[in-house]
Amino acid sequence: MAFASIFVPNFMVQAVERRETALRDRALALIEGAAPLWSVVAANEAAAKAGIELGMTKSQVEQFCGIEIRHRSQMQEKAAHAALLDLGWSVSPRMEDAGLDTIVVDLAGLNSLFGSEEDIAKQVRERARDLGLAANVAVASRIDAAVLAARGFSGITVIPAGEEAKWLGRLPVGVLSPSAEIMETFERWGIYTCAALAGLPVLQLSERLGQEGVRLHELARGESVRSIVLAEPEIHFEEEMELEDAVEELEPLSFLLGRLLDQLCARLVARSLAAGAIRVRFDLDPAFVMSGFASTNPEPRPRQKSAPKIYERVLTLPVPMRDSKMLLNLLRLHLQSEPPSAPILKIVLAMDAARPRVAQGELYLPSVPDAEKLELTVARLANLVGDSHIGSPELMDTHRPGEFRMRRFATPGSEPSKSEKQIPFRRIIRDANSAHPIRTTAGILDDKVVRSRVRTHDVNRATGFRIFRPALPASVELREGCPVRVGFRGMRGEVVAASGPWRSSGDWWREDAWQNDEWDLEMRFLLAPEARVDAALGMQQWERIVNASTRRISQGGLYRIFYDSIRQGWFVRGMYD
């Protein structure tokens, strides 16, 4: 049995450099405390070579040239620790959270998957680099020996079983993390390495230092044995960034969002997951309101006070994704259509984890657009025309004629949400042979007449119904309450057969209530000479509305008209194919 310990040296500095990658090539000092008594709590190697020491005040550090100063960020340390945990779970489900900068992974049974222990250590170090962390990896047969080796040796270390004391003896005694009092005692005794501590007699050490001395002696010899304490995996991916200067423009914000998305997607890849939704939260400057990120308006509106302090949006993805560039483009389009109203002081970006999309194409089916590219195209169109004007039409659960809404496009193989599983878009026309009685204003028609009229324009033969949006105004001539001539768009038609009316009404409590008397008519059109000029003026528009049905107008067709009792007028709802 072997264990691998992953240790991130100088963790506080790496947590900041992980967020600001440009700082890795510069001298960096982290300060902490209350103003103006800030003091240095961590520094990278370049800053140490320049003369920066722990405990220096901020004013002292500012006297050095080329030193970047940043405040210690517990928020960034929390995110870096979460990334470190994701690294461990990407290797094995048996992992121990040994500290803010250290984890331990059980390597039992992983050789058949990843190769030798040294190969596993190399892969782990590469994955840590992808997550923005430079880690030391040590492999040993005992947990504490692996932890001490990772903290004491840089790079990759593989300790053979039984040689723990030999390898750990080279390390300074400070790697055992003794208390300040015991460390001072070791210095007075001249004990500076683990080998020197392991050479002391246990009984005398116990008499002078108690059980803590015995424990340190056992760690120095590499003989400490314990079981791994398993950590519970979390499916929570969140990155935060506090900004020193408020961001108002889309381009600098996109740069910051891209950096956070890269880190989140790297964590998702490490866990073999993808993002099902993106949750964005901005802490806004409460003192101002700005015009937003839309670049189409070059002149910003004057700023006002009392802006909302929080901007929150949820971007639901049609399929799970983990392409950071694609997600960044979607976020940019979303922010352009719904920009925040004030400068941004803090960014919180979270992802809802989901299983990656697994799709296998059919051999004889035509190729379809990639779901990610389709979503990006839809987002661009929505940014131009609005979210409510793009999608798939869906009939509403109402008797209002032609009532529908636009819902999100459902990509092949994706499961629709509960809100999308309501009414299928398959009922296109109302059957004229329904059980409703066919009435006119004079009463119920004779059954023989009804049957003849229904046979004459059997709607069941129709393959579809073309709705005119908006309904076309019409002039109707009645005879005994039944339409005999209909005119619209410069066309005049004789009614060959008629069925109706069907009266429907609803939503009387709303301002847009309706009350219609509908007729299905079979008409034969004759183009009146005096109407040719009017028809020519609107012919192109008429062709767009009726599509390729203009050829049938001169011959005739099946149409549905209705009388709107509220607007007091006749209209043509559509035609049957």
C-alpha positions in Angstrom: 0.0 0.0 0.0 1.3 3.4 -0.9 0.2 7.0 -0.3 0.9 10.2 -2.3 1.1 13.5 -0.5 0.6 16.7 -2.6 2.0 19.8 -0.9 1.8 23.4 -2.2 4.8 25.3 -0.9 4.3 29.0 0.0 0.6 28.5 -0.3 -0.5 32.0 0.4 1.7 33.4 -2.3 0.6 30.8 -4.9 -3.0 31.5 -4.1 -2.5 35.1 -5.2 -0.3 34.2 -8.2 -2.9 31.7 -9.3 -5.4 34.6 -9.7 -2.8 37.0 -11.1 -0.5 34.9 -13.3 1.7 37.9 -14.2 3.0 38.1 -10.6 4.8 34.8 -11.0 7.7 36.5 -12.8 7.9 39.4 -10.3 8.9 39.9 -6.7 5.8 39.6 -4.6 5.2 40.4 -0.9 1.9 39.7 0.9 0.9 42.0 3.8 -1.7 41.5 6.5 -3.0 43.5 9.5 -4.8 46.6 10.3 -3.9 49.9 8.6 -1.4 51.4 8.9 0.3 48.6 10.7 0.5 46.2 7.7 3.3 43.7 7.9 4.7 41.1 5.5 3.4 37.6 6.1 4.6 35.9 2.9 6.9 36.5 0.0 8.0 34.6 -3.1 11.5 33.6 -3.9 12.3 36.7 -6.0 11.2 39.0 -3.2 13.3 37.1 -0.7 16.3 37.5 -2.9 15.6 41.2 -3.1 15.9 41.4 0.7 12.2 41.2 1.8 11.8 39.5 5.2 8.8 38.4 7.1 7.6 41.0 9.6 8.6 44.0 7.6 6.1 46.8 7.5 4.6 48.0 4.3 6.5 51.3 4.4 9.8 49.3 4.6 8.8 47.2 1.6 7.9 50.2 -0.5 11.5 51.4 -0.2 12.6 48.4 -2.4 12.3 48.9 -6.1 10.2 46.5 -8.2 8.4 44.8 -5.3 4.7 44.0 -5.9 2.6 44.4 -2.8 -0.7 42.6 -2.3 -2.9 42.0 0.6 -3.3 38.4 1.8 -6.6 37.0 0.4 -8.3 34.3 2.4 -10.9 34.2 -0.4 -8.2 33.2 -2.9 -6.7 30.7 -0.5 -10.1 29.1 -0.1 -10.4 28.8 -3.9 -6.9 27.4 -4.2 -7.6 24.8 -1.5 -10.8 23.8 -3.3 -8.7 23.3 -6.5 -6.2 21.2 -4.5 -9.1 19.0 -3.3 -10.3 18.6 -6.9 -6.9 17.5 -7.8 -6.9 14.8 -5.2 -10.4 13.5 -6.2 -9.3 13.4 -9.8 -6.9 10.7 -8.9 -8.7 8.7 -6.3 -11.9 8.8 -4.3 -9.9 8.0 -1.1 -8.3 11.3 -0.2 -7.4 13.1 3.1 -7.5 16.8 3.6 -4.4 17.2 5.6 -4.3 21.0 5.7 -4.8 24.1 3.7 -1.8 23.3 1.6 -1.6 19.5 1.8 -3.6 16.5 0.8 -3.0 12.8 0.9 -4.2 10.3 -1.8 -4.5 6.5 -1.4 -2.8 4.9 -4.4 -4.1 1.4 -3.8 -5.3 -0.1 -7.1 -4.2 2.8 -9.3 -1.2 1.2 -10.9 -3.2 -0.5 -13.5 -4.8 2.8 -14.5 -1.9 5.2 -14.3 1.3 3.1 -14.3 4.0 3.1 -11.7 4.0 5.2 -8.6 6.5 7.6 -10.2 4.3 7.9 -13.2 1.3 8.7 -11.0 3.3 11.4 -9.2 4.3 13.0 -12.6 0.7 13.0 -13.7 -0.5 14.5 -10.4 2.1 17.3 -10.7 1.0 18.0 -14.3 -2.6 18.3 -13.2 -1.6 20.6 -10.4 0.1 22.8 -12.9 -3.0 22.9 -15.0 -4.9 24.1 -11.9 -2.4 27.0 -11.4 -0.5 25.3 -8.6 3.2 24.3 -8.3 3.2 21.3 -6.0 5.6 18.8 -4.5 4.6 15.2 -4.7 6.0 12.5 -2.4 5.1 8.8 -2.4 5.6 6.5 0.6 4.1 3.5 2.2 3.2 5.5 5.4 1.0 8.6 5.4 3.1 10.8 7.7 6.3 9.9 5.9 4.7 11.0 2.6 3.5 14.2 4.1 6.9 15.1 5.6 8.7 14.2 2.4 6.4 16.4 0.3 7.0 19.3 2.7 10.8 18.8 2.8 11.7 17.8 -0.8 10.9 19.7 -3.9 9.6 18.1 -7.0 8.8 14.4 -7.0 10.0 12.0 -4.3 9.4 8.3 -4.2 10.5 6.6 -0.9 10.9 2.8 -1.1 9.2 0.8 1.7 11.5 0.4 4.7 13.8 3.4 3.8 11.7 6.1 5.5 14.2 6.9 8.2 17.0 7.2 5.7 15.1 9.7 3.5 13.6 11.7 6.3 16.9 12.0 8.2 18.1 14.6 5.6 15.3 17.0 6.4 15.6 19.8 9.0 13.8 19.2 12.3 11.5 22.1 11.6 9.6 20.1 9.0 8.0 18.2 11.9 6.2 21.4 13.0 7.2 21.4 16.6 6.0 24.0 19.0 8.2 27.1 19.5 9.2 26.0 22.9 10.4 22.5 21.8 12.1 24.0 18.7 14.1 26.3 21.0 15.0 23.3 23.1 16.2 21.4 20.0 18.4 24.4 19.0 20.0 24.4 22.5 20.7 20.7 22.2 22.1 21.1 18.7 19.4 19.0 17.1 18.9 20.4 13.5 18.0 17.4 11.4 15.5 14.5 11.7 18.4 12.1 11.7 19.9 13.7 14.8 16.5 13.6 16.6 16.0 10.0 15.6 19.3 9.1 17.2 18.2 10.3 20.7 17.1 7.7 23.2 13.3 7.6 23.5 13.2 7.2 27.3 15.3 10.2 28.1 13.4 12.2 25.4 10.1 11.3 27.0 11.4 12.4 30.4 12.3 15.8 29.1 9.7 16.6 26.4 6.8 14.3 27.4 4.6 12.5 24.8 5.1 15.3 22.3 8.8 14.5 22.2 8.0 10.8 21.7 5.6 11.7 18.8 8.3 13.8 17.1 10.8 11.1 17.5 8.5 8.6 15.9 7.8 11.0 13.0 11.6 11.6 12.5 12.2 7.8 12.2 9.3 7.5 9.7 7.6 4.8 11.8 4.3 6.7 12.5 1.4 4.5 11.4 -2.2 5.7 11.1 -5.2 5.3 8.9 -6.3 7.8 6.3 -9.1 10.2 7.2 -11.3 10.3 4.2 -12.6 13.7 3.0 -16.2 14.0 1.8 -16.3 15.1 -1.9 -18.1 18.3 -2.7 -19.8 19.2 -5.9 -19.3 23.0 -5.6 -17.2 25.0 -7.9 -16.9 28.7 -7.2 -14.2 31.4 -7.8 -14.2 34.9 -6.4 -12.2 38.0 -7.2 -12.1 41.3 -5.3 -11.0 44.2 -7.4 -8.9 47.1 -6.1 -10.4 49.4 -8.8 -14.0 49.2 -10.0 -14.5 47.9 -13.5 -16.9 49.7 -15.8 -16.1 48.4 -19.3 -16.9 45.0 -20.9 -13.4 44.4 -22.2 -11.5 44.5 -18.9 -14.3 42.6 -17.3 -14.1 39.9 -20.0 -10.4 39.5 -19.2 -11.1 38.8 -15.6 -14.1 36.5 -16.3 -11.9 34.6 -18.8 -9.3 34.0 -16.0 -12.0 32.7 -13.6 -13.6 30.5 -16.2 -10.2 29.0 -17.1 -9.7 28.0 -13.5 -13.3 26.7 -13.0 -13.1 24.6 -16.2 -9.8 23.2 -15.2 -11.3 22.1 -11.9 -14.3 20.6 -13.8 -11.9 18.7 -16.1 -10.0 17.3 -13.1 -13.3 15.9 -11.7 -14.5 14.7 -15.1 -17.5 17.0 -14.9 -19.0 19.8 -16.9 -21.0 23.0 -16.3 -24.8 22.8 -16.5 -25.3 26.4 -15.5 -23.2 29.5 -14.7 -24.1 31.7 -11.8 -22.8 35.3 -11.9 -22.8 37.7 -9.0 -21.3 41.1 -9.0 -20.9 43.4 -6.0 -21.6 46.9 -7.4 -20.4 50.3 -6.4 -23.5 51.7 -4.6 -22.5 55.3 -5.3 -23.1 55.3 -9.1 -25.2 54.1 -11.9 -23.7 53.8 -15.4 -25.1 53.2 -18.9 -23.9 49.6 -19.1 -21.6 47.6 -21.3 -23.4 48.1 -24.6 -20.8 49.4 -27.0 -23.5 50.6 -29.5 -24.1 53.7 -27.4 -20.8 55.7 -27.4 -22.1 58.5 -25.2 -22.7 57.2 -21.6 -25.6 58.4 -19.7 -25.0 60.7 -16.7 -24.4 58.8 -13.5 -26.9 58.8 -10.7 -26.9 57.6 -7.2 -28.7 54.7 -5.4 -27.7 51.9 -7.7 -28.5 48.2 -6.8 -25.6 46.7 -4.8 -25.9 43.2 -6.2 -26.1 42.0 -9.8 -27.1 38.3 -10.1 -27.8 36.3 -13.2 -28.0 32.6 -14.0 -27.0 31.4 -17.5 -28.6 28.0 -18.1 -26.8 25.9 -20.7 -28.6 23.6 -23.1 -26.0 20.9 -22.7 -23.1 20.6 -20.2 -20.0 22.4 -21.3 -16.5 23.0 -20.1 -14.9 25.0 -22.9 -13.9 28.2 -21.2 -13.7 30.2 -24.4 -17.2 29.2 -25.5 -18.5 30.0 -22.0 -16.8 33.4 -22.1 -18.5 34.3 -25.4 -21.9 33.4 -23.9 -21.3 35.5 -20.8 -20.2 38.4 -22.9 -23.4 38.3 -25.0 -25.5 37.9 -21.9 -23.8 40.9 -20.2 -24.3 43.0 -23.4 -28.0 42.3 -23.4 -28.4 42.8 -19.6 -25.5 44.9 -18.4 -25.0 45.8 -14.7 -26.0 49.3 -13.7 -22.9 50.3 -11.8 -19.1 49.6 -11.6 -18.1 46.2 -10.4 -16.1 45.8 -7.1 -16.2 42.0 -6.7 -16.8 39.0 -9.0 -18.3 35.7 -7.8 -18.5 33.0 -10.5 -20.0 29.6 -9.7 -20.9 26.6 -11.8 -23.5 23.9 -11.3 -21.7 20.6 -12.0 -23.2 18.1 -14.4 -22.1 15.0 -16.2 -20.4 15.7 -19.6 -22.6 15.3 -22.6 -22.1 11.9 -24.3 -23.7 11.7 -27.7 -23.2 9.1 -30.5 -24.3 10.1 -33.9 -26.5 8.0 -36.1 -25.1 6.6 -39.3 -28.0 7.6 -41.6 -29.1 10.8 -39.9 -28.0 14.1 -41.3 -25.4 16.0 -39.4 -26.6 18.7 -37.0 -24.8 21.8 -35.7 -22.7 21.3 -32.6 -24.8 22.1 -29.5 -22.2 24.5 -28.1 -21.9 26.4 -31.4 -25.7 26.4 -31.8 -26.1 28.0 -28.3 -23.6 30.6 -29.1 -25.5 31.5 -32.3 -28.7 31.6 -30.4 -27.2 33.9 -27.8 -26.0 36.3 -30.5 -29.4 36.4 -32.1 -31.0 36.9 -28.7 -28.7 39.8 -28.1 -30.0 41.4 -31.3 -33.8 40.7 -31.1 -34.3 39.9 -27.4 -34.7 36.6 -25.5 -38.5 36.5 -25.9 -38.2 36.7 -29.7 -36.1 33.6 -30.4 -36.7 30.0 -29.7 -39.2 27.2 -30.6 -42.9 28.0 -30.7 -45.0 26.3 -28.1 -48.8 26.4 -27.8 -50.1 27.7 -24.5 -52.7 25.9 -22.4 -55.5 28.3 -23.4 -58.3 28.5 -25.8 -57.2 31.9 -27.1 -56.6 31.5 -30.9 -53.0 31.5 -31.9 -51.6 31.9 -28.4 -48.0 30.6 -28.2 -44.8 31.4 -26.5 -41.1 31.0 -27.5 -39.1 28.5 -25.5 -35.4 27.6 -25.6 -34.3 25.4 -28.4 -34.0 21.8 -27.4 -30.9 20.2 -28.9 -31.0 16.5 -30.0 -30.5 14.2 -27.1 -31.1 16.8 -24.4 -33.8 16.3 -21.9 -36.4 19.1 -21.7 -37.1 20.7 -18.4 -40.3 20.3 -16.5 -41.5 23.7 -17.7 -41.0 22.5 -21.3 -43.0 19.3 -20.9 -46.4 20.9 -21.1 -48.1 21.0 -24.5 -46.7 19.4 -27.6 -46.8 21.6 -30.7 -48.8 19.3 -32.9 -52.4 20.7 -32.9 -52.2 23.0 -35.8 -55.8 23.2 -37.1 -59.3 22.8 -35.5 -61.2 20.0 -37.1 -64.3 21.1 -38.9 -65.9 17.7 -38.2 -65.9 18.2 -34.5 -68.8 17.5 -32.3 -69.7 21.2 -31.9 -73.0 22.1 -33.7 -72.6 24.2 -36.8 -74.7 27.4 -36.3 -75.5 30.5 -38.2 -77.2 33.6 -37.0 -80.4 32.1 -38.2 -80.1 29.0 -36.1 -78.9 25.4 -36.6 -78.6 24.5 -40.3 -80.3 21.6 -41.8 -78.3 18.3 -41.3 -78.3 17.7 -45.1 -76.8 21.1 -45.7 -74.3 20.6 -43.0 -73.1 17.3 -44.4 -72.9 18.7 -47.9 -70.9 21.6 -46.8 -68.5 19.5 -44.7 -68.0 17.1 -47.6 -67.4 20.0 -49.9 -64.4 21.4 -48.0 -63.3 18.4 -45.9 -60.6 19.9 -43.7 -59.2 16.5 -42.9 -57.6 16.6 -46.3 -55.6 19.7 -45.3 -52.0 19.1 -44.3 -51.5 22.3 -42.3 -52.8 25.7 -41.5 -51.0 28.9 -42.3 -51.7 31.6 -39.8 -51.6 35.2 -40.9 -49.8 37.3 -38.2 -51.4 39.8 -37.8 -54.8 38.7 -39.0 -55.8 40.4 -42.2 -58.7 42.9 -42.2 -61.5 41.7 -44.4 -64.8 42.9 -45.8 -67.6 40.3 -45.6 -71.0 40.3 -47.3 -73.6 38.3 -45.4 -76.8 36.7 -46.6 -79.1 35.3 -44.0 -76.2 35.6 -41.5 -73.9 33.5 -43.7 -70.8 34.9 -45.5 -71.3 34.9 -49.3 -68.5 37.2 -50.4 -65.2 38.0 -48.8 -62.6 40.6 -49.8 -59.1 41.3 -48.4 -55.9 42.6 -49.7 -57.5 43.7 -53.0 -58.9 40.3 -53.6 -62.6 39.4 -53.9 -63.9 35.9 -53.5 -67.1 34.1 -53.8 -68.0 31.7 -50.9 -68.5 28.2 -52.3 -69.1 26.5 -49.0 -69.2 27.7 -45.4 -69.1 26.0 -42.0 -69.7 27.9 -38.8 -69.7 30.0 -36.8 -67.8 28.6 -33.8 -68.0 31.2 -31.0 -65.2 31.4 -28.5 -64.4 33.9 -25.8 -62.3 34.2 -22.7 -60.1 36.2 -20.4 -63.0 38.6 -19.7 -61.2 39.9 -16.7 -58.2 41.1 -18.7 -57.8 44.1 -21.0 -57.0 41.8 -24.0 -60.2 39.7 -23.7 -61.5 38.1 -26.9 -64.8 37.1 -28.4 -64.8 35.7 -31.9 -67.2 34.0 -34.3 -65.1 31.8 -36.6 -66.0 30.5 -40.1 -64.3 28.0 -42.4 -64.9 29.0 -46.0 -64.1 27.5 -49.4 -63.7 30.5 -51.7 -63.0 31.1 -55.3 -61.3 34.4 -56.0 -61.7 36.7 -58.9 -59.4 39.7 -59.3 -61.5 42.8 -59.8 -60.1 45.2 -62.4 -60.5 48.2 -60.2 -58.5 46.4 -57.5 -55.5 45.5 -59.6 -53.6 48.7 -58.6 -54.1 48.1 -54.9 -53.2 44.5 -55.2 -50.0 45.3 -57.1 -48.9 47.7 -54.4 -49.0 45.0 -51.7 -48.2 42.0 -53.8 -44.7 41.5 -52.4 -45.8 41.7 -48.9 -48.7 39.4 -49.6 -46.3 36.8 -51.1 -44.2 36.9 -48.0 -47.2 36.3 -45.8 -48.8 33.6 -47.8 -45.4 32.2 -49.0 -46.0 30.1 -52.1 -49.8 30.2 -51.9 -50.3 33.1 -54.2 -50.7 30.8 -57.1 -53.8 29.3 -55.5 -55.4 32.7 -54.8 -56.7 33.1 -58.3 -58.2 29.6 -58.2 -59.5 29.4 -54.6 -58.8 27.8 -51.3 -59.9 27.0 -47.8 -59.8 30.0 -45.4 -60.7 30.7 -41.8 -62.3 34.1 -41.1 -63.7 35.4 -37.9 -65.8 38.3 -36.6 -64.2 40.1 -33.6 -67.1 41.4 -31.5 -64.8 43.6 -29.4 -63.1 45.3 -32.4 -66.3 45.1 -34.4 -64.7 43.9 -37.6 -64.0 40.9 -39.8 -60.5 39.3 -40.2 -58.8 36.5 -42.0 -57.0 34.2 -39.6 -55.3 32.0 -42.1 -55.6 29.4 -44.9 -55.5 25.7 -45.1 -52.8 24.0 -47.3 
